[in-house]
Amino acid sequence: MTNRILLSSPHMGGTEQKYIQEAFDTNWIAPLGTNVDGFEQGLASYVKVKAASATSSGTGAIHLALDLLGVQAGDIVFCSTLTFIASANPILYLGATPVFIDSEEATWNMSPQALERALREAKADNALPKAVLIVNLYGQSARMDELMTLCNEYGVPVIEDAAESLGSLYKGKHSGTFGKLGIYSFNGNKIITTSGGGMLVSEDEQLIARSRFLATQARDAAKHYQHSVIGYNYRMSNVVAGIGRGQLEVLDERIAQKRAIFNRYESAFINVDGITMMPELEGTFSNRWLSTMTLDPKKIKTSPYELIDLLDAANIEARPVWKPLHMQPLLEGCKFYPHSEEQIISEKLFATGICLPSDSKMTAEEQEKVIEVIWEAVKRK
Ligand SMILES: *Cc1c(COP(=O)(O)O)cnc(C)c1O
């Protein structure tokens, strides 16, 4: 696998080991300690939110967020359909029922008009969701103004899945800080990584305090081991948090690198009829975690799958866009609200989209090679 050009791989800044060494020197290996505190405070101040709690994964943070909002078996949770399965799995852990909402074209994220229809029908059926889970894909913020207005109108709390959009902005405000709760992920392929981990954020300090309680087995304040509610083992370790502290120091640099990669692709393909780069909604700033584009099948004979294979043959990693959750065998039969009667945007994006190598360690020369292979491929008839 040497010299393989990767989609997105861990990119250390250099100070991570200093923080890990501190954990060793003080024997604060586990469970919590100064690195966890420092990482939580550092991230909270970066995204300008009151409170943050570090978790062992982004998935765990979503699970905690749903639990904190009281989601139980039999409840309904609305969720973006175009996303990674991790957005919806915690809904299933709790025995709740997901209802999937389509994307819209300008952000690839949740369609306000589909959400409006879903909320209106749910209200009429006396079956409003316990929460709406809004995903911000590949770094792009969803249309938060429209979506938040709708959710507030119906009195339904929002969880923002910002696993892919740390550092992105919507009208100057950080992605992940719009809902009652937001989550980030530090999985190995994300814009910064702790090898594995997540963060739960909120303006509500009591909710975050409660999340820490739930994430450490929900132990009651008693001398003996006493438990009144179901808890989890979801806290981040102090060693891992040390990596996070080092990574936070290079987050702005990573965003600049990811955006430079996107811009190079965009200028390379600007005159290729049939290639459209993922848009960036006016008033938003994307971290461009993954550079993503669509191929118009009427103009380009090479399909995304063929292109992925051609790139693979040149030792370059590319991936399809997430397969919509309403199309997953696991979630067959779940309710789904399309963007409109004529159009299912998420299915179209899935059929035509491709994620390009966006590794911040990729050199300009390596990216040239990727661009060459794509040019050759789209020229074929
Ligand atoms: C990565 C990711 C997650 C899950 O995060 P983990 O830290 O891997 O558990 C959730 N949602 C989305 C959209 C993701 O991309």
The ligand as an SDF file (V2000), in Angstrom:
LIG
                    3D

 15 15  0  0  0  0  0  0  0  0999 V2000
  -17.9850    9.3580   11.3420 C   0  0  0  0  0  0  0  0  0  0  0  0
  -19.4070    9.6740   11.4890 C   0  0  0  0  0  0  0  0  0  0  0  0
  -20.1370    9.3370   12.6330 C   0  0  0  0  0  0  0  0  0  0  0  0
  -19.6310    8.4090   13.6990 C   0  0  0  0  0  0  0  0  0  0  0  0
  -18.5410    8.7670   14.3660 O   0  0  0  0  0  0  0  0  0  0  0  0
  -17.6200    7.6420   15.0910 P   0  0  0  0  0  0  0  0  0  0  0  0
  -16.6930    8.4990   15.8850 O   0  0  0  0  0  0  0  0  0  0  0  0
  -16.9360    6.8920   13.9990 O   0  0  0  0  0  0  0  0  0  0  0  0
  -18.4890    6.7860   15.9210 O   0  0  0  0  0  0  0  0  0  0  0  0
  -21.4450    9.7660   12.7320 C   0  0  0  0  0  0  0  0  0  0  0  0
  -22.0190   10.4740   11.7610 N   0  0  0  0  0  0  0  0  0  0  0  0
  -21.3750   10.7990   10.6350 C   0  0  0  0  0  0  0  0  0  0  0  0
  -22.0870   11.5920    9.6060 C   0  0  0  0  0  0  0  0  0  0  0  0
  -20.0510   10.3970   10.4480 C   0  0  0  0  0  0  0  0  0  0  0  0
  -19.4270   10.6990    9.3020 O   0  0  0  0  0  0  0  0  0  0  0  0
  1  2  1  0
  2  3  1  0
  2 14  2  0
  3  4  1  0
  3 10  2  0
  4  5  1  0
  5  6  1  0
  6  7  2  0
  6  8  1  0
  6  9  1  0
 10 11  1  0
 11 12  2  0
 12 13  1  0
 12 14  1  0
 14 15  1  0
M  END
$$$$
